[in-house]
Amino acid sequence: TRFIYTSLAYCLKRKSPAVILVTDYPPRTVLENLNRIGVSKVIPESLLRIVDCYSVKAGKVLETRYAAKTLKNPTEINILLSESLSGVEEPMVYIDSISSLMSVFEDSPQLVRVLIERMIANLREKGKYSLVAMTSGVLEERLTRFIESTVDGIAEMRVVESDIGEFRRQLRYKSIREKHDTRWMFFNVFGSGVIGVTSIDLSRFENIGSWLCQRALESGCRMAWFGVIGEFFMKVHPVADAGFENGYLTTIDIDLNDPERGYGPTGTAARTGRPVIINDVAVEPSFEPWREEALRRGYYSCAAFPVNVGGRPIAFLTVCCGGREFPSGLIKSLESSVKDAEKSLSQASST
Protein backbone atom coordinates (compact mmCIF):
# COMPACT_ATOMS: atom_id res chain seq x y z
CA THR A 1 0.00 0.00 0.00
CA ARG A 2 2.77 2.48 0.87
CA PHE A 3 4.54 1.62 -2.36
CA ILE A 4 1.37 2.37 -4.31
CA TYR A 5 0.88 5.71 -2.57
CA THR A 6 4.41 6.85 -3.36
CA SER A 7 3.74 6.23 -7.06
CA LEU A 8 0.24 7.74 -6.90
CA ALA A 9 1.49 10.92 -5.19
CA TYR A 10 4.29 11.21 -7.77
CA CYS A 11 1.70 10.91 -10.54
CA LEU A 12 -0.69 13.51 -9.10
CA LYS A 13 2.04 16.05 -8.35
CA ARG A 14 2.93 15.93 -12.03
CA LYS A 15 -0.74 16.57 -12.93
CA SER A 16 -1.08 13.14 -14.54
CA PRO A 17 -4.54 11.54 -14.17
CA ALA A 18 -4.95 8.41 -12.08
CA VAL A 19 -7.54 5.84 -11.06
CA ILE A 20 -7.27 3.79 -7.86
CA LEU A 21 -9.46 0.83 -6.92
CA VAL A 22 -9.58 0.18 -3.16
CA THR A 23 -10.94 -2.83 -1.31
CA ASP A 24 -9.72 -2.61 2.31
CA TYR A 25 -10.33 1.02 3.30
CA PRO A 26 -12.74 3.86 2.39
CA PRO A 27 -12.05 6.52 -0.28
CA ARG A 28 -11.46 9.22 2.35
CA THR A 29 -8.46 7.20 3.57
CA VAL A 30 -6.96 7.52 0.09
CA LEU A 31 -7.08 11.32 0.37
CA GLU A 32 -5.73 11.28 3.93
CA ASN A 33 -2.79 9.07 2.96
CA LEU A 34 -1.96 11.26 -0.04
CA ASN A 35 -2.16 14.43 2.06
CA ARG A 36 0.41 13.00 4.49
CA ILE A 37 2.96 12.90 1.69
CA GLY A 38 2.33 16.34 0.27
CA VAL A 39 -0.72 16.05 -2.01
CA SER A 40 -3.55 18.57 -1.63
CA LYS A 41 -6.68 17.39 0.18
CA VAL A 42 -8.79 18.74 -2.69
CA ILE A 43 -8.19 16.72 -5.87
CA PRO A 44 -10.48 17.24 -8.89
CA GLU A 45 -12.18 14.19 -10.39
CA SER A 46 -10.44 14.97 -13.68
CA LEU A 47 -7.16 14.13 -11.93
CA LEU A 48 -8.13 11.31 -9.54
CA ARG A 49 -11.02 8.83 -9.61
CA ILE A 50 -11.51 6.37 -6.75
CA VAL A 51 -13.27 3.07 -7.43
CA ASP A 52 -14.77 2.06 -4.09
CA CYS A 53 -15.11 -1.69 -3.54
CA TYR A 54 -14.73 -1.30 0.22
CA SER A 55 -17.96 0.36 1.32
CA VAL A 56 -20.37 -2.28 0.00
CA LYS A 57 -18.21 -5.04 1.49
CA ALA A 58 -18.13 -3.29 4.88
CA GLY A 59 -21.80 -2.31 4.80
CA LYS A 60 -20.94 1.40 4.74
CA VAL A 61 -22.46 4.34 2.91
CA LEU A 62 -21.14 4.59 -0.66
CA GLU A 63 -18.74 7.54 -0.81
CA THR A 64 -17.89 8.06 -4.47
CA ARG A 65 -19.49 8.16 -7.87
CA TYR A 66 -17.54 5.02 -8.78
CA ALA A 67 -18.72 2.82 -5.91
CA ALA A 68 -19.61 -0.85 -6.34
CA LYS A 69 -23.19 -1.64 -5.33
CA THR A 70 -22.50 -5.37 -5.20
CA LEU A 71 -19.48 -7.67 -5.28
CA LYS A 72 -21.43 -10.75 -6.31
CA ASN A 73 -20.92 -10.29 -10.04
CA PRO A 74 -17.31 -9.83 -11.27
CA THR A 75 -18.58 -8.45 -14.59
CA GLU A 76 -20.15 -5.48 -12.78
CA ILE A 77 -16.81 -4.70 -11.12
CA ASN A 78 -15.08 -4.63 -14.48
CA ILE A 79 -17.84 -2.39 -15.91
CA LEU A 80 -17.35 0.00 -12.98
CA LEU A 81 -13.61 0.09 -13.64
CA SER A 82 -14.30 0.82 -17.32
CA GLU A 83 -16.58 3.71 -16.37
CA SER A 84 -13.88 5.21 -14.15
CA LEU A 85 -11.42 5.06 -17.05
CA SER A 86 -13.84 6.65 -19.51
CA GLY A 87 -12.90 10.14 -20.67
CA VAL A 88 -9.48 10.07 -19.01
CA GLU A 89 -6.47 10.10 -21.32
CA GLU A 90 -3.89 7.42 -20.45
CA PRO A 91 -4.36 7.35 -16.67
CA MET A 92 -2.15 5.50 -14.23
CA VAL A 93 -4.24 2.76 -12.61
CA TYR A 94 -3.71 1.34 -9.12
CA ILE A 95 -5.47 -1.66 -7.55
CA ASP A 96 -5.08 -2.13 -3.79
CA SER A 97 -5.40 -4.97 -3.57
CA ILE A 98 -6.27 -7.58 -6.14
CA SER A 99 -5.87 -10.43 -3.62
CA SER A 100 -8.51 -8.89 -1.35
CA LEU A 101 -10.85 -8.33 -4.30
CA MET A 102 -10.39 -11.83 -5.68
CA SER A 103 -10.89 -13.44 -2.25
CA VAL A 104 -14.58 -12.48 -2.52
CA PHE A 105 -14.87 -15.08 -5.28
CA GLU A 106 -12.51 -17.69 -3.80
CA ASP A 107 -15.19 -20.40 -4.12
CA SER A 108 -15.49 -19.72 -7.86
CA PRO A 109 -11.95 -19.81 -9.33
CA GLN A 110 -13.26 -19.75 -12.89
CA LEU A 111 -15.06 -16.47 -12.22
CA VAL A 112 -11.83 -15.06 -10.82
CA ARG A 113 -9.90 -16.02 -13.94
CA VAL A 114 -12.49 -14.37 -16.18
CA LEU A 115 -12.46 -11.19 -14.06
CA ILE A 116 -8.66 -11.01 -14.09
CA GLU A 117 -8.42 -11.56 -17.85
CA ARG A 118 -11.02 -8.88 -18.59
CA MET A 119 -9.60 -6.47 -16.04
CA ILE A 120 -6.04 -6.77 -17.40
CA ALA A 121 -7.31 -6.37 -20.97
CA ASN A 122 -9.22 -3.27 -19.86
CA LEU A 123 -6.14 -1.78 -18.23
CA ARG A 124 -3.95 -2.48 -21.25
CA GLU A 125 -6.44 -0.81 -23.56
CA LYS A 126 -7.24 2.34 -21.57
CA GLY A 127 -4.50 2.84 -19.00
CA LYS A 128 -0.96 4.11 -19.40
CA TYR A 129 0.59 1.96 -16.68
CA SER A 130 -0.94 -0.04 -13.86
CA LEU A 131 0.31 -1.04 -10.41
CA VAL A 132 -1.49 -3.93 -8.73
CA ALA A 133 -0.91 -4.95 -5.11
CA MET A 134 -1.24 -8.62 -4.16
CA THR A 135 -0.59 -10.27 -0.79
CA SER A 136 1.13 -13.64 -1.00
CA GLY A 137 -0.58 -16.57 0.68
CA VAL A 138 -4.09 -15.11 0.41
CA LEU A 139 -5.09 -16.73 -2.87
CA GLU A 140 -4.71 -20.33 -3.98
CA GLU A 141 -1.24 -20.95 -5.46
CA ARG A 142 -2.42 -21.78 -8.99
CA LEU A 143 -4.49 -18.60 -9.07
CA THR A 144 -1.51 -16.57 -7.87
CA ARG A 145 0.65 -17.99 -10.66
CA PHE A 146 -2.11 -17.22 -13.17
CA ILE A 147 -2.24 -13.57 -12.06
CA GLU A 148 1.55 -13.32 -12.29
CA SER A 149 1.46 -14.72 -15.83
CA THR A 150 -0.91 -11.98 -17.02
CA VAL A 151 1.15 -8.96 -15.92
CA ASP A 152 4.36 -7.45 -17.30
CA GLY A 153 6.35 -7.36 -14.09
CA ILE A 154 6.41 -8.44 -10.46
CA ALA A 155 8.06 -6.72 -7.50
CA GLU A 156 8.27 -8.74 -4.29
CA MET A 157 8.31 -7.19 -0.82
CA ARG A 158 9.15 -8.66 2.57
CA VAL A 159 9.97 -7.69 6.15
CA VAL A 160 13.18 -9.06 7.66
CA GLU A 161 14.71 -8.86 11.12
CA SER A 162 18.26 -7.53 11.47
CA ASP A 163 20.96 -8.93 13.77
CA ILE A 164 20.03 -6.36 16.42
CA GLY A 165 16.32 -7.17 16.36
CA GLU A 166 15.14 -4.32 14.12
CA PHE A 167 12.64 -4.98 11.33
CA ARG A 168 13.36 -3.74 7.80
CA ARG A 169 11.22 -3.61 4.66
CA GLN A 170 12.86 -4.97 1.53
CA LEU A 171 11.89 -5.19 -2.14
CA ARG A 172 13.22 -6.91 -5.24
CA TYR A 173 12.15 -7.08 -8.86
CA LYS A 174 11.11 -10.69 -9.38
CA SER A 175 10.61 -9.90 -13.04
CA ILE A 176 10.17 -6.68 -15.00
CA ARG A 177 9.28 -7.75 -18.51
CA GLU A 178 12.26 -9.98 -19.38
CA LYS A 179 14.60 -8.68 -16.67
CA HIS A 180 15.20 -10.36 -13.34
CA ASP A 181 17.10 -8.95 -10.37
CA THR A 182 17.60 -11.15 -7.31
CA ARG A 183 18.92 -8.35 -5.05
CA TRP A 184 16.75 -7.43 -2.10
CA MET A 185 16.75 -3.65 -1.71
CA PHE A 186 15.66 -1.60 1.29
CA PHE A 187 12.21 -0.04 1.25
CA ASN A 188 12.32 2.95 3.58
CA VAL A 189 9.47 4.78 5.28
CA PHE A 190 10.03 8.08 7.08
CA GLY A 191 7.71 10.39 8.99
CA SER A 192 7.01 12.42 5.86
CA GLY A 193 5.94 9.39 3.79
CA VAL A 194 7.50 6.69 1.66
CA ILE A 195 11.07 7.26 0.50
CA GLY A 196 11.30 4.51 -2.06
CA VAL A 197 13.79 1.77 -2.78
CA THR A 198 17.53 1.99 -2.15
CA SER A 199 20.39 -0.49 -2.01
CA ILE A 200 21.55 1.04 1.29
CA ASP A 201 19.51 0.94 4.50
CA LEU A 202 18.46 4.53 5.23
CA SER A 203 16.61 3.86 8.48
CA ARG A 204 19.25 5.65 10.55
CA PHE A 205 19.68 8.60 8.20
CA GLU A 206 16.79 10.71 9.44
CA ASN A 207 18.44 11.77 12.71
CA ILE A 208 21.71 12.63 10.96
CA GLY A 209 19.79 14.62 8.36
CA SER A 210 18.04 16.58 11.11
CA TRP A 211 21.40 17.30 12.72
CA LEU A 212 22.83 18.56 9.42
CA CYS A 213 19.84 20.82 8.82
CA GLN A 214 20.13 22.28 12.31
CA ARG A 215 23.84 22.95 11.81
CA ALA A 216 23.04 24.78 8.57
CA LEU A 217 20.42 26.89 10.33
CA GLU A 218 22.85 27.80 13.11
CA SER A 219 25.35 28.85 10.42
CA GLY A 220 22.94 31.43 9.02
CA CYS A 221 20.82 29.63 6.39
CA ARG A 222 17.17 30.57 6.03
CA MET A 223 16.12 26.98 5.37
CA ALA A 224 17.85 23.62 4.99
CA TRP A 225 16.60 20.21 3.95
CA PHE A 226 18.12 16.74 3.74
CA GLY A 227 17.03 14.32 1.02
CA VAL A 228 17.83 10.85 -0.27
CA ILE A 229 17.57 9.22 -3.69
CA GLY A 230 14.78 6.69 -4.14
CA GLU A 231 16.35 4.32 -6.65
CA PHE A 232 13.05 2.95 -8.00
CA PHE A 233 11.76 6.28 -9.36
CA MET A 234 15.14 8.13 -9.25
CA LYS A 235 13.59 10.95 -7.26
CA VAL A 236 15.10 12.90 -4.37
CA HIS A 237 12.86 12.70 -1.30
CA PRO A 238 13.15 15.11 1.67
CA VAL A 239 13.47 13.32 5.02
CA ALA A 240 14.40 16.24 7.31
CA ASP A 241 14.30 20.03 7.24
CA ALA A 242 14.80 23.08 9.45
CA GLY A 243 14.06 26.79 9.21
CA PHE A 244 11.45 28.66 7.17
CA GLU A 245 10.18 25.86 4.93
CA ASN A 246 6.52 26.99 4.66
CA GLY A 247 5.40 24.16 2.36
CA TYR A 248 8.27 24.53 -0.12
CA LEU A 249 9.25 20.86 -0.01
CA THR A 250 5.83 19.75 -1.23
CA THR A 251 6.46 21.64 -4.48
CA ILE A 252 10.02 20.69 -5.46
CA ASP A 253 9.48 17.28 -7.18
CA ILE A 254 13.16 16.61 -8.01
CA ASP A 255 13.21 13.86 -10.64
CA LEU A 256 16.70 12.83 -11.78
CA ASN A 257 15.25 11.47 -15.04
CA ASP A 258 13.51 14.73 -15.93
CA PRO A 259 15.36 17.06 -18.37
CA GLU A 260 14.33 20.13 -16.34
CA ARG A 261 13.55 19.07 -12.78
CA GLY A 262 16.60 16.83 -12.64
CA TYR A 263 19.18 19.52 -13.46
CA GLY A 264 18.86 22.00 -10.61
CA PRO A 265 21.46 22.23 -7.83
CA THR A 266 20.49 18.95 -6.17
CA GLY A 267 20.22 16.99 -9.42
CA THR A 268 23.55 18.36 -10.65
CA ALA A 269 25.19 17.45 -7.33
CA ALA A 270 23.83 13.92 -7.80
CA ARG A 271 25.52 13.63 -11.20
CA THR A 272 28.85 15.24 -10.36
CA GLY A 273 29.26 14.24 -6.73
CA ARG A 274 30.36 17.82 -5.99
CA PRO A 275 28.69 20.80 -4.27
CA VAL A 276 26.68 23.15 -6.50
CA ILE A 277 26.36 26.82 -5.56
CA ILE A 278 23.72 29.20 -6.98
CA ASN A 279 24.39 32.80 -5.98
CA ASP A 280 21.19 34.27 -7.41
CA VAL A 281 18.16 32.03 -7.95
CA ALA A 282 16.33 34.90 -9.69
CA VAL A 283 18.56 34.70 -12.77
CA GLU A 284 19.99 31.16 -12.75
CA PRO A 285 18.46 29.32 -15.79
CA SER A 286 18.68 25.83 -14.26
CA PHE A 287 16.62 26.96 -11.26
CA GLU A 288 13.59 27.96 -13.33
CA PRO A 289 11.28 25.08 -12.17
CA TRP A 290 11.60 26.21 -8.52
CA ARG A 291 12.21 29.95 -8.91
CA GLU A 292 8.73 31.29 -8.17
CA GLU A 293 8.20 29.17 -5.05
CA ALA A 294 11.70 29.94 -3.76
CA LEU A 295 11.48 33.72 -4.20
CA ARG A 296 8.04 33.73 -2.59
CA ARG A 297 9.67 32.38 0.58
CA GLY A 298 12.66 34.69 0.49
CA TYR A 299 15.23 32.21 -0.83
CA TYR A 300 17.68 34.22 -2.95
CA SER A 301 20.68 31.88 -3.08
CA CYS A 302 21.09 28.17 -2.50
CA ALA A 303 23.58 25.33 -2.50
CA ALA A 304 23.44 21.53 -2.65
CA PHE A 305 26.04 19.32 -0.99
CA PRO A 306 26.17 15.62 -1.91
CA VAL A 307 26.58 13.14 0.93
CA ASN A 308 28.67 10.25 -0.36
CA VAL A 309 28.47 6.73 1.05
CA GLY A 310 30.28 3.84 -0.58
CA GLY A 311 31.86 6.15 -3.14
CA ARG A 312 28.63 7.58 -4.54
CA PRO A 313 26.13 10.29 -3.57
CA ILE A 314 23.01 8.84 -1.96
CA ALA A 315 21.83 11.85 0.06
CA PHE A 316 22.00 15.64 -0.14
CA LEU A 317 22.02 18.66 2.10
CA THR A 318 20.37 21.54 0.25
CA VAL A 319 20.35 24.98 1.86
CA CYS A 320 18.69 28.30 0.99
CA CYS A 321 19.80 31.75 2.14
CA GLY A 322 18.01 35.08 2.38
CA GLY A 323 20.65 37.03 0.49
CA ARG A 324 22.35 36.85 -2.89
CA GLU A 325 25.97 35.71 -3.20
CA PHE A 326 26.39 32.57 -1.12
CA PRO A 327 28.98 33.28 1.66
CA SER A 328 32.28 31.44 1.08
CA GLY A 329 32.74 30.91 4.81
CA LEU A 330 29.38 29.19 4.99
CA ILE A 331 30.38 26.82 2.19
CA LYS A 332 33.44 25.64 4.13
CA SER A 333 31.41 25.21 7.31
CA LEU A 334 28.75 23.12 5.58
CA GLU A 335 31.31 20.99 3.74
CA SER A 336 32.90 20.18 7.10
CA SER A 337 29.53 19.18 8.56
CA VAL A 338 28.78 17.00 5.54
CA LYS A 339 32.10 15.16 5.92
CA ASP A 340 31.21 14.41 9.55
CA ALA A 341 27.82 13.11 8.40
CA GLU A 342 29.44 10.91 5.75
CA LYS A 343 31.54 9.19 8.39
CA SER A 344 28.50 8.51 10.56
CA LEU A 345 26.40 7.30 7.64
CA SER A 346 29.16 5.00 6.37
CA GLN A 347 29.33 3.41 9.81
CA ALA A 348 25.54 3.07 9.95
CA SER A 349 25.32 1.41 6.53
CA SER A 350 28.01 -1.14 7.41
CA THR A 351 26.32 -2.34 10.62
PyMOL commands that set and color helices and strands:
alter all, ss='L'
color gray80, all
select helices_A, chain A and resi 2-13+27-36+55-58+74-85+98-103+109-126+141-150+205-218+248-250+265-272+285-296+328-349
alter helices_A, ss='H'
color red, helices_A
select strands_A, chain A and resi 18-22+48-52+92-96+129-133+153-161+167-176+185-190+193-198+223-230+235-243+254-255+276-278+301-309+312-321
alter strands_A, ss='S'
color yellow, strands_A
deselect
rebuild
show_as cartoon
